[in-house]
């Protein structure tokens, strides 16, 4: 049964945990009291061997363990993600790592992904608001079929988020701008223009976000798809 396989995966995670990995998590703002300490590459390899199992992913998520939720994102079937499931998972996000991984592996190819960017941008929680920007960033990096204009239309949303001084929102703004800028010369221009405006802000924090994004957008384009951009 799904529950049984989920339990087996949790037992496997416990067996593959190391104290070093667990101790290192605090540096990345991952709540260690809900984590075993399993390296990401070990989990990815195991997930690849298991293949996608949506119902098992749901059961894993409900355990609340960090690694079980990472595995849930790897094993989920994005096309089977319902709108309600996406909202429920987003509400549970308690670290940038789980947020970014889920946006990449479980959400970006869901039929509801695009509409969630706007919806979640209005949520009060720091990580929930970051989810809006992380999803925008991963879709910009990976989903080639979306028209450039749709990304250009997201600039006001990014500008609003840039007024939020919380760390993981600001880093999400930076990541979204850079990811959009990688799509095309036209979007690079749009992203640079917004970064330039933010760099002129009267708010010191918004100025920093703008200047940092501007600097990175001027670098030669190197495709980077690894999800942990914010470390």
Backbone as a ProteinNet text record, in pm:
[ID]
protein_1_A
[PRIMARY]
XXXXXXXXXXXXXXXXXXXXXXXXXXXXXXXXXXXXXXXXXXXXXXXXXXXXXXXXXXXXXXXXXXXXXXXXXXXXXXXXXXXXXXXXXXXXXXXXXXXXXXXXXXXXXXXXXXXXXXXXXXXXXXXXXXXXXXXXXXXXXXXXXXXXXXXXXXXXXXXXXXXXXXXXXXXXXXXXXXXXXXXXXXXXXXXXXXXXXXXXXXXXXXXXXXXXXXXXXXXXXXXXXXXXXXX
[TERTIARY]
84.4	0	88.5	25.2	100.6	163.6	85.3	129.7	250.8	241	348.4	479	468.3	587.7	645.4	557.9	604	680.1	627.3	693.8	831.3	838.4	966.1	1068.5	1020.6	1110.1	1161.1	1073.1	1114.2	1219.3	1197.9	1295	1429.7	1422.8	1544.3	1616.6	1540.5	1599.7	1674.1	1609.9	1673.4	1805.5	1807.5	1928.6	2040.2	2002	2100.9	2136.5	2096.2	2124.4	2265	2325.2	2454.2	2445.2	2516.9	2516	2575.8	2680.3	2745.5	2646.5	2566.9	2467.9	2365.3	2321	2218.8	2272.1	2395.1	2456.2	2475	2497.5	2519.2	2392.1	2276.2	2149.6	2118.3	2158.5	2130.9	2189.3	2304.4	2368.2	2278.2	2192.9	2104.7	1961.5	1943.6	1810.7	1708.7	1753.1	1660.6	1635	1508.7	1479.8	1525.9	1633.2	1695.1	1612.1	1517.9	1436.6	1339.8	1321.6	1232.9	1312.6	1444.7	1529.4	1614.4	1645.3	1733.2	1879	1899.9	2034.9	2079.8	2005.3	2040.1	2083.9	2202.7	2248.1	2152.5	2137.1	2043.3	2076.1	2204.7	2239.6	2199.6	2205.4	2164.1	2013.1	1937	1791.2	1752.5	1819.9	1788.8	1811.6	1920.6	1953.8	1845.6	1804.6	1700.7	1566.4	1535.1	1409.4	1405.9	1521.5	1531.6	1504.3	1557	1538.2	1391.8	1324	1184	1085.1	1116.5	1023.2	912.6	824	718.5	602.5	560.7	445.7	368.5	268.2	201.8	139.5	71.9	4.1	104.6	217.4	324	380.1	394.1	442.8	351.4	221.4	125.3	143	159.5	178.1	310	414.7	544.4	534.8	465.5	452	389	288.7	212.8	292.4	408.9	489.8	554.7	571.1	628.9	781	848.5	995.5	1049.7	1157.4	1219.1	1255	1329.1	1371.9	1254.9	1154.6	1035.6	966.2	966.8	904.3	989.6	1121.6	1208.4	1177.5	1169.1	1137.2	997.9	904.9	768.9	772.7	856.6	863.4	924.7	1024.7	1087.2	993	908.6	822.2	684.6	652.5	520	504.6	380.5	351.3	287.7	365.6	318.1	181.5	156.4	28	-89.9	-59.7	-166.2	-184.3	-96.6	-107.9	-237	-322.6	-444.2	-412.8	-499.4	-482.2	-480.6	-570.1	-580	-454.8	-399.3	-276.5	-160.9	-152.8	-45.2	-55.7	-176.4	-196.4	-160.1	-198.5	-171.5	-20.9	49.7	194.7	261.1	218.7	277	261.2	145.6	118.3	215	255.5	346.3	493.3	529.4	670.4	730.1	843.3	907.1	1056	1103.5	1242.1	1250.2	1348.5	1365.4	1399	1469.9	1515.7	1397.3	1302.4	1186.3	1100.3	1086.8	1010.4	1066.2	1196.1	1256.8	1252.7	1278.4	1280.6	1142.6	1041.1	903.2	860.6	896.2	859.6	920	1045.2	1112.7	1057	1053.8	1024.2	875.8	794.2	652.5	556.5	592.1	493.6	505.4	628.3	643.7	573.6	550.5	483.5	336.4	287.4	145.3	61.7	-60.5	-145.5	-185.1	-167.1	-208.3	-90.9	29.5	149.8	145.5	112.9	122.7	31.6	-91.3	-186.1	-143.6	-64.3	-21	80.5	154.8	255.9	189.1	80.6	9.2	-60.1	-125	-200.4	-108.1	4.2	94.3	170.7	180.9	252.9	181.2	54.2	-24.5	-26	39.3	38	130.4	95.3	177.1	307.9	311.5	430.2	552.6	669.6	794.1	823.6	813.9	845.9	733.9	609.6	496.4	510	552.4	571.8	691.6	792.5	907.3	863.6	766.6	720	671.8	607.1	560.6	679.5	786.8	905.1	989	998.3	1074.2	1006.9	874.9	800.7	818.4	815.3	839.8	980.6	1078.2	1217.8	1235.4	1181.7	1203.3	1128.7	1011.3	938.6	1014	1073.6	1153.8	1272.4	1333.7	1451	1417.7	1302.3	1278.8	1164	1066.2	948.7	961.4	1004.3	1039.5	917.3	800.8	683.8	606.9	642.3	567.3	616.5	522.2	553.9	627.8	729.6	806.7	718	611.3	523.7	468.4	438.7	384.4	485.3	612.8	715.7	733.7	725.4	735.4	623.4	505.4	389.5	405.3	505.7	527.3	614.5	667	756.8	691.5	564	502.1	492.7	469.2	463.4	600.8	707.3	842.8	875	832.1	857.9	789.8	667.3	596	670	713	783.6	916	975.5	1104.4	1093.2	970.5	951.4	953.5	948.1	946.1	1090.5	1122.1	1261.7	1306.3	1216.7	1255.5	1352.2	1453	1564.3	1524.4	1436.3	1408.5	1316.2	1244.7	1166.5	1263.4	1352.7	1450.7	1535.1	1581	1663.1	1579.8	1450.9	1359.8	1341.7	1333.7	1322.7	1445.9	1562.2	1688.8	1693.4	1653.8	1656.3	1558.4	1436.9	1335.7	1383	1438.9	1488.5	1597.8	1692.4	1802.5	1753.4	1660.7	1609	1533.4	1453.2	1378	1475.2	1580	1680.2	1754.8	1757.7	1826.2	1744.1	1615.7	1529.1	1555.2	1573.4	1591.5	1652.1	1703.5	1761.5	1655.6	1534.7	1427.3	1396.9	1387.6	1357.1	1476.7	1595.3	1714.2	1707.9	1665.2	1651.4	1546.2	1430.9	1322.4	1368.9	1441	1487.1	1590.9	1679.9	1781.2	1715.6	1612.4	1541.7	1479	1412.5	1351.3	1459.3	1565.3	1674.8	1731.6	1744	1794.1	1702.1	1570.9	1472.8	1480.7	1491.2	1500.7	1627.8	1735.5	1864.1	1857.4	1754.6	1735.9	1638.1	1585.9	1481.7	1529.2	1434.7	1470	1490.1	1441.5	1458.2	1592.5	1675.7	1811	1810.1	1715.4	1709.1	1671.8	1570.3	1527.5	1642.4	1716.6	1833.3	1935.3	1960.8	2056.9	2010.6	1882	1826.8	1847	1814.5	1828.1	1971.7	2063.7	2204.7	2264.3	2229.6	2282.8	2231.7	2101.8	2044.2	2106.4	2125.5	2183.7	2322.6	2402.4	2538.3	2536.5	2445.9	2440	2381.6	2291.1	2230.6	2328.7	2435.6	2533.7	2640.4	2645.3	2745.2	2708	2807.7	2776.5	2678.3	2588.9	2484.5	2544.2	2527.3	2565.2	2439.6	2396.5	2275.7	2303.4	2219.6	2237.1	2101.3	2084	1950.7	1945.6	2060.5	2055.9	1965	1880.4	1772.4	1819.3	1931.1	1968.4	2039.5	1979	2041.8	2070.2	1994.9	1996.2	2100.8	2176.7	2270.2	2376.7
-120	0	125.7	238.9	366.6	399.2	379.1	410.8	323	196.2	100.6	139	174.9	214.7	344.7	436.3	561.5	530.8	438.5	399.1	336.7	257.4	194.3	300.1	401.7	509.9	588.9	614.8	686.3	604	472.5	384.2	387.2	388.2	396.5	530.5	638.5	771	770.7	711	704.8	627.9	520.5	438.6	512.5	604.9	673.9	813.7	841.8	972.8	978.1	1096.5	1114.7	1238.2	1231	1342.1	1468.4	1449.7	1563.4	1640.1	1565.5	1629.4	1703.7	1639.4	1701.1	1828.4	1820.9	1937.6	2054.4	2021.2	2125.6	2198.3	2141.3	2198.1	2335	2355	2482.1	2599.6	2575.8	2681.9	2728.5	2639.1	2672	2701.3	2732.7	2765.3	2654	2529.8	2416	2366.1	2362	2318.4	2174.6	2158.2	2026.1	1933	1989.6	1902.7	1817.2	1852	1773.1	1703.2	1691	1633.8	1519	1423.3	1310.8	1345.6	1412	1443.4	1351.5	1352.4	1268.6	1360.6	1336.5	1422.4	1419	1533.8	1546.9	1448.8	1433.3	1343.3	1198.8	1158.2	1022.5	1005.8	1110.3	1105.9	1104.5	1188.2	1195.7	1061.5	995	865.3	762.1	760.9	667.1	698.3	827	867.4	823.6	835.7	795.2	645.3	569.2	423.3	386.8	464.3	434.7	478.5	587	641.7	721.9	778.5	866.1	785.2	819.6	753.7	861.3	916.5	1033.8	1008.2	895.1	868.2	843.8	783.8	764	901.3	989.8	1125.8	1197	1182.3	1246.1	1193.3	1060.8	998.9	1044.2	1055.5	1101.1	1244.3	1328.7	1469.2	1479.3	1397.5	1405	1362.7	1299.1	1260.9	1383.7	1489.8	1612.8	1618	1505.3	1504.4	1577.7	1652.1	1729.1	1639.3	1531.4	1443.8	1371.3	1335.7	1270.3	1366.1	1494.4	1594.8	1621.3	1613.7	1623.5	1506.4	1385.3	1267.6	1280.4	1338.6	1358.8	1444.2	1547.9	1633.2	1559	1473.1	1396.2	1289.1	1232.2	1120.1	1166.3	1292	1341.7	1338.1	1336.5	1347.5	1484.9	1581.6	1720.2	1735.8	1655.4	1667.2	1619.8	1546.5	1500.7	1590.9	1691.2	1784.8	1864.5	1860.8	1942.5	2082	2175.3	2312.3	2314.8	2237.6	2232.8	2171.6	2066.6	2004.7	2103.3	2178.4	2277.2	2383.4	2430.5	2530.1	2472.8	2346.6	2282	2264.2	2219.9	2203.1	2338.8	2438.3	2572.5	2624.2	2599.8	2642.8	2576.8	2452.8	2376.7	2417	2491.1	2524.2	2592	2539.2	2599.9	2626.8	2609.5	2645.7	2676.5	2759	2789.5	2663.2	2568.6	2448.5	2363.1	2343.3	2261.6	2337.8	2466.9	2552	2542.1	2564.8	2568.1	2431.2	2325.9	2190.2	2149	2179.6	2144.4	2223.4	2351.6	2432.6	2372.4	2327.4	2269	2131.3	2040.8	1900.8	1865.1	1937.5	1899	2000	2129.6	2231.7	2289	2310.8	2393	2334.4	2203.2	2142.7	2106.4	2157.2	2136.2	2231.9	2190.3	2281.3	2408.5	2408.6	2525.3	2617	2578.7	2648.2	2799.2	2838.9	2980.4	3066.8	3019.6	3100.4	3112.1	3014	3017.2	3128.8	3167.3	3272.7	3399.4	3438.9	3559.8	3537.5	3421.3	3393.3	3395.2	3324.1	3312.1	3441.3	3528.7	3655.6	3742.2	3710.3	3789.1	3726.7	3611.7	3544.6	3616.2	3615.5	3687.9	3617.8	3485.2	3412.3	3436.7	3444.9	3471.6	3362.7	3236.6	3126.9	3107.9	3138.4	3127.2	3230.6	3351.2	3456.2	3422.4	3363.7	3319.7	3215.2	3130.3	3025.3	3086	3200.3	3269.4	3302.2	3352.4	3394.4	3275.5	3172.8	3052	2981	2976.9	2912.9	2991.4	3122.7	3208.9	3183.8	3172.9	3149.3	3013.2	2908	2773.6	2759.5	2821.3	2814.8	2892.9	3003.7	3081.4	2999.1	2922.9	2843.5	2717.9	2656.6	2521.5	2506.4	2595.6	2574.5	2662.2	2601.6	2678.5	2724	2665.1	2692.6	2819.6	2882.5	3001.9	3124.1	3203.5	3322.1	3424.7	3489.3	3592.6	3700.9	3735	3842.8	3813	3684	3647.4	3676.7	3657.4	3688.5	3840	3910.4	4056.8	4114.3	4051.4	4096.7	4073.7	3995.5	3966	4070.7	4166.1	4266.4	4344.6	4388.1	4458.3	4371	4240.5	4148.4	4142.6	4134.7	4129.5	4261.7	4371.1	4503.3	4517.1	4466.6	4469.6	4384.1	4265.7	4174.5	4235.5	4319.9	4380.7	4480.7	4519.6	4610.6	4533.3	4400.9	4314.8	4292.4	4330.8	4326.4	4190.3	4093.6	3964	3890.4	3830.4	3769	3677.6	3580.9	3480.1	3533.2	3641.2	3707	3783.8	3861.5	3940.2	3852	3740.4	3649.5	3587.4	3567.8	3518.3	3619.3	3747.2	3856.2	3853.3	3844.6	3840.9	3722.8	3605.6	3483.2	3492.5	3540.6	3551.7	3646.6	3759.1	3854.9	3793.3	3723.6	3663	3552.4	3469.8	3358	3409.4	3513.5	3571.4	3632.2	3698.7	3759.6	3660.3	3533.4	3429.4	3379.6	3412.3	3354.8	3412.1	3543	3606.6	3744.8	3802.3	3936.7	4038	4021.9	4115.2	4111.7	3990.1	3977	4019.4	3999	4045	4197.5	4262.2	4407.9	4449.7	4380.8	4411.4	4392.2	4280.6	4248.9	4351.9	4391.7	4493.3	4627.2	4658.3	4785.6	4791.1	4681.3	4678.3	4680.4	4603.8	4602.4	4743.8	4814.6	4952.3	5043.6	5027.2	5107.9	5077.5	4948	4908.9	4966.7	4970.6	5022.2	5171.9	5239.9	5383.9	5408.6	5300.8	5314.9	5394.6	5457	5530.5	5432.6	5308.2	5206.3	5134.5	5134.2	5078	4930.5	4856.8	4712.2	4686.9	4759.5	4745.8	4785	4888.7	4933.1	4820.1	4750.6	4640.9	4530	4494.3	4387.6	4425.3	4550.7	4598.7	4596.6	4647	4654.3	4514.8	4424.7	4289	4217.6	4232.1	4169.4	4230.2	4361.2	4433	4378.1	4360.5	4309.8	4171.5	4086.8	3949.5	3943.4	4034.7	4036	4086.8	4153.5	4205.1	4102.2	3994.1	3889.7	3815.1	3755.5	3674.3	3563.2	3531.5	3433	3294	3239.7	3099.4	3029.8	2927.2	2855.6	2786	2815.6	2750.9	2704.6	2575.6	2527	2467.3	2461.3	2406.6	2491	2424.4	2495.8	2582.2	2545.9	2618.2	2748.9	2833.7	2959.7	3050.4	3034.6	3137.8	3115.6	3008.4	2979.5	3086
0	0	0	-31.9	-39	95.8	200.6	336.3	372.6	334.4	364.1	294.7	165.7	91	149.3	188.7	251.6	380.3	461.4	586.3	559	452.7	415.5	374.2	302.1	258.3	379.5	476.5	598.4	674.2	682.1	749.2	674.6	542.1	460	485.4	495.6	522.9	656.1	759	891.8	884.8	805.9	793.7	720	631.8	549	599.2	721.7	780.2	837.7	835.8	903.4	993.3	1104.3	1199.2	1135.6	1054.4	988.4	901.8	823.7	736.7	821.4	926.7	1012.3	1078.9	1128	1192.8	1095.8	968.4	867.9	826.9	861.8	815.5	874.4	999.4	1066.5	988.6	925	844.8	730.8	684.8	571.9	616.5	744.1	798.7	775.5	790	779.8	922.2	965.8	1104	1127.8	1205.9	1224.9	1313.4	1389.6	1475.5	1393.6	1264.9	1179.2	1070.2	1091.3	986.8	1039.3	950.3	986	954.4	840.5	795.3	683.5	572.2	456.6	341.9	284	173.8	54.2	-10.8	-123	-236	-269	-381	-352.9	-226.1	-186	-208.3	-169.5	-187.7	-335.7	-414	-557.4	-627.6	-590.5	-650.5	-617.9	-492.2	-448.6	-516.3	-527.6	-591.5	-737.3	-803.1	-943.3	-957.5	-863.8	-866.5	-842.5	-757.9	-724	-832.5	-903.1	-1002.2	-935.5	-1016.4	-963.3	-906.2	-784.3	-718.4	-643.2	-705.1	-648	-509.8	-495.1	-367.2	-253.5	-289.5	-190.6	-150.5	-248.6	-221.5	-121.6	-140.3	-48.3	94.8	106.6	238.8	302.1	220.5	271.1	322.9	247.8	288.5	428	449.2	575	698.3	678	794.7	860	783	837.2	839.6	813	814.4	692.1	711.4	602.6	484.1	510.6	400.3	335.3	415.5	359.2	262.9	296.9	209.4	84.2	100	-18.6	-113	-55.8	-136.6	-198.8	-123.5	-175.3	-302.1	-301.4	-419.9	-538.8	-511.2	-619.9	-675.9	-589.2	-631	-682	-660.1	-700.5	-852.9	-897	-1040.2	-1061.2	-1113.3	-1121.8	-1189.3	-1291.8	-1362.5	-1277.2	-1169.5	-1079.2	-957.7	-942.6	-830.1	-844.9	-745.2	-752.1	-697.9	-728.3	-680.8	-527.7	-465.8	-318.8	-255.6	-319	-268	-271.6	-379.3	-392.4	-282.3	-258.2	-151.7	-14.6	8.3	138.1	159.5	56.4	68.6	89.9	15	27.8	171	227.8	365.7	464.3	432.9	520.5	506.8	401.6	378.6	501.7	550.3	667.8	645.3	520.9	488.5	339.1	302.4	159.8	81.6	146	75.5	29.8	119.3	83.1	-19.1	1.4	-90.6	-233.3	-248.3	-381.3	-448.7	-370.2	-425.5	-474.8	-395.6	-434.3	-558.3	-562.9	-680.1	-807	-795.8	-911.7	-947.5	-849.1	-882.2	-884	-808.6	-798.6	-860.1	-857.7	-893.7	-1034.4	-1083.1	-1203.8	-1327	-1329.7	-1444.8	-1416.2	-1304.1	-1273.1	-1357.5	-1394.7	-1473.2	-1396.5	-1265.2	-1184.6	-1149.7	-1194.4	-1148.7	-1173.7	-1295.7	-1329.6	-1242.3	-1219.3	-1140.1	-993.5	-945	-803.8	-778.8	-881.6	-864.4	-810.5	-872.5	-829.1	-695.6	-682	-559.5	-436.2	-445.4	-330.7	-302.4	-401.9	-379.4	-276.6	-249.9	-153.7	-13.6	2.5	133.3	231.2	360.5	458.1	498.3	496.3	543.9	456.7	519.5	444.1	340.7	382.2	289.6	187.5	226.9	134.7	22	59.5	-40.1	-128.6	-66.5	-145.9	-249.9	-213.2	-305.4	-437.2	-429.3	-549.4	-640.1	-580.6	-656.6	-702.1	-615.2	-651.2	-768.7	-766.4	-875.3	-1004.9	-994.2	-1110.4	-1165.5	-1075.1	-1116.5	-1182.9	-1120.4	-1178.2	-1311.2	-1322.5	-1450	-1557.9	-1518.7	-1614.9	-1664.5	-1573.3	-1609.7	-1689.6	-1661.2	-1715.2	-1815	-1810.9	-1898.1	-2022.2	-2130.2	-2250.3	-2331.6	-2304.4	-2389.1	-2351.4	-2239	-2196.6	-2273.2	-2320.9	-2397.3	-2311.4	-2369	-2299.5	-2237.5	-2306.5	-2258.7	-2118.8	-2093.7	-1962.3	-1850.9	-1881.3	-1782.3	-1768.2	-1879.9	-1875.9	-1788.3	-1795	-1716.9	-1566.3	-1527.3	-1385.7	-1315.3	-1391.5	-1331.6	-1216.3	-1228.1	-1114.5	-988.5	-1006.8	-892.4	-824	-904.4	-848.6	-778.3	-838.5	-779.5	-642.4	-632.4	-502.6	-399.1	-441	-348.6	-301.9	-385.3	-351	-235.9	-201.8	-87.6	44.6	35.3	153.9	199.5	321.8	365.8	419.8	421	477.6	384.8	447	376.7	260.7	287.1	184.3	73.9	103.5	-2.1	-92	-30.6	-107.7	-198.4	-143.6	-224.7	-336.4	-310	-413.3	-525.9	-490.7	-589.9	-680.6	-617.7	-688.4	-786.5	-736.5	-818.1	-934.6	-908.5	-1014.2	-1124.3	-1085.5	-1185.7	-1272.7	-1208.4	-1283.9	-1375.6	-1325	-1405	-1527.1	-1508	-1620.6	-1721.7	-1668.9	-1756.2	-1844	-1803.4	-1881.7	-2000.9	-2004	-2107.5	-2246.7	-2253.4	-2384.9	-2364.8	-2472.2	-2464	-2421.1	-2474.3	-2441	-2290.8	-2234.4	-2091.4	-2005.5	-2056.9	-1985.2	-1971.4	-2078.6	-2076.8	-1973.6	-1974.2	-1878.2	-1734.7	-1711.3	-1575.8	-1529.6	-1621	-1587.8	-1557.4	-1634.1	-1614.7	-1474.6	-1435.8	-1302.6	-1193.4	-1213.2	-1114.9	-1098.5	-1208.8	-1206.3	-1128.1	-1146.5	-1071.6	-921.9	-888.7	-746.8	-684.6	-762.3	-713.2	-680.2	-731.6	-703.9	-588.6	-528.7	-426.2	-304.9	-235	-113	3.1	-13.7	89.5	68.3	171.3	159.8	120.1	176.4	148.9	2.3	-46.4	-186	-279.4	-239.4	-318.8	-331.2	-218.2	-219.5	-315.2	-306.2	-392.9	-539.7	-572.6	-710.6	-759.2	-675.2	-714.7	-734	-643.1	-651.2	-777.2	-805	-925.7	-1050.8	-1048.4	-1162.4	-1195.8	-1089.4	-1105	-1170.6	-1121	-1172.5	-1313.3	-1344.6	-1478.6	-1584.4	-1540.6	-1636.9	-1670.6	-1592.6	-1618.5	-1746.7	-1813.1	-1931.3	-1892.7	-1982.7	-1952.4	-1937.2	-1815.5	-1791	-1743.1	-1811.8	-1770.7	-1637.6	-1539.2	-1408.6	-1360.8	-1350.4	-1315.1	-1174.8	-1106.1	-970.1	-882.9	-805.1	-736.9	-619.5	-555.6	-434.4	-461.6	-541.8	-582.4	-463.5	-355.9	-253.3	-145.7	-154	-44.5	-30.7
[MASK]
+++++++++++++++++++++++++++++++++++++++++++++++++++++++++++++++++++++++++++++++++++++++++++++++++++++++++++++++++++++++++++++++++++++++++++++++++++++++++++++++++++++++++++++++++++++++++++++++++++++++++++++++++++++++++++++++++++++++

